[in-house]
Amino acid sequence: MGYKEDFFKKYIINSKSKTYQKMLKLCNQAARSNVNIMLVGESGSGKDVTARYIHYMGRRNEMPLVTINCSSYTETLLESELFGHVKGAFTGATNTKMGKIENANHGTLFLDEIGDLSLQTQIKLLRTLETKRIARVGSNEEKEIDFRLITATNINIDDAVIDHRLREDFVYRISTIVIRVPSLRERMDDFEDLLNFMLKKSQEENDIIISEISPEAMKFLYEYDYPGNLRELKNITDRMVVLSEDGVITEQGIPIVHSIGRKNKSNCEKKIMPLRDFRDEKEKEYLIYVLDHFDNNVPDASRALEISERQLFNKVKKYDLRGNHH
Ligand SMILES: Nc1ncnc2c1ncn2[C@@H]1O[C@H](COP(=O)(O)OP(=O)(O)OP(=O)(O)O)[C@@H](O)[C@H]1O
């Protein structure tokens, strides 16, 4: 059981942000069940960490959590990773090998980057989810299997279905509960704690002690808008700690590329983009705020926005805000 304690030591789960607290509540509720969970959210926002959190909070926490990143393999290799194979199933299959799904038996299977699954693998996975049986590649012998599936993606699922990259029946099956992991920008109430946590980690990892942060560096840290979320925050603290001088983080540590994601207060600093994209970006931000304000009550929110519930539902779909409404 040491894994669970280890997890809570390695990451900060306590949150001061209402949006993040809501997500944690949803995770706790979902963890108690056996349903398939889909995590959506920007890259680096902590989907992998959230999947582990759900696993450790659930009934299967003493059983294995097996993670597989779908974008790291070719189609054939991924199928063999997932389902295993028998000797001679394909060139190079010199031994019989157990797949990750079998490894996850009675535990949790976490599939990251599901947007990269081929259509054929989606069909095979769908069949496994429906029959709760698997066969290794090259064999007809089926074995009963029991696992909870958690998937994650940073792409817009509805677009992927429209573009026929993801099968609708597969998506339907794996998304019984959709949980949206908020970006760092949406949980700035946690920023100070996360920053201190990352700074502490960066100091330990690099064996450097920091006693002071210059006002310029501090200003940057608080004004930057972190398109790469928690992962980027950690990269930035690493950089600042490594480039510190006599224990002081100076402007030397401020990354040069930051102009892309800097929080823009004046119009002349804004990134240039088509007006349509700008409107969409702002609309999405505002809808997240309004839905949050009304505790995700669509009738109340649509009334305040003076649009129909249907219109609001369509926008929720368009901007992939679904995780907020389960
Ligand atoms: N709650 C947390 N406390 C501390 N660090 C965290 C937390 N959540 C995420 N991190 C750190 O942020 C980084 C990104 O997290 P994670 O890999 O979970 O994101 P992701 O959303 O799965 O990213 P991607 O979409 O690129 O796969 C990791 O280095 C992780 O250690």
The ligand as an ORCA input file, in Angstrom:
! r2SCAN-3c Opt
* xyz 0 1
  N      -1.154     17.996     -8.327
  C       0.103     18.084     -8.717
  N       1.068     18.356     -7.841
  C       2.346     18.470     -8.232
  N       2.776     18.314     -9.490
  C       1.873     18.029    -10.404
  C       0.480     17.886    -10.078
  N      -0.195     17.611    -11.202
  C       0.719     17.570    -12.186
  N       1.954     17.804    -11.717
  C       3.185     17.823    -12.526
  O       2.932     18.484    -13.756
  C       3.468     17.764    -14.855
  C       2.370     17.414    -15.834
  O       1.442     16.520    -15.231
  P       0.756     15.326    -16.050
  O       1.800     14.510    -16.759
  O      -0.175     14.649    -15.121
  O      -0.055     16.183    -17.115
  P      -0.915     15.685    -18.380
  O      -2.115     16.548    -18.401
  O      -1.096     14.208    -18.269
  O       0.032     16.038    -19.584
  P      -0.076     15.506    -21.121
  O      -1.373     15.975    -21.666
  O       1.089     16.176    -21.773
  O       0.057     14.007    -21.050
  C       4.169     16.543    -14.271
  O       5.538     16.824    -14.191
  C       3.588     16.395    -12.877
  O       4.550     15.890    -11.997
*
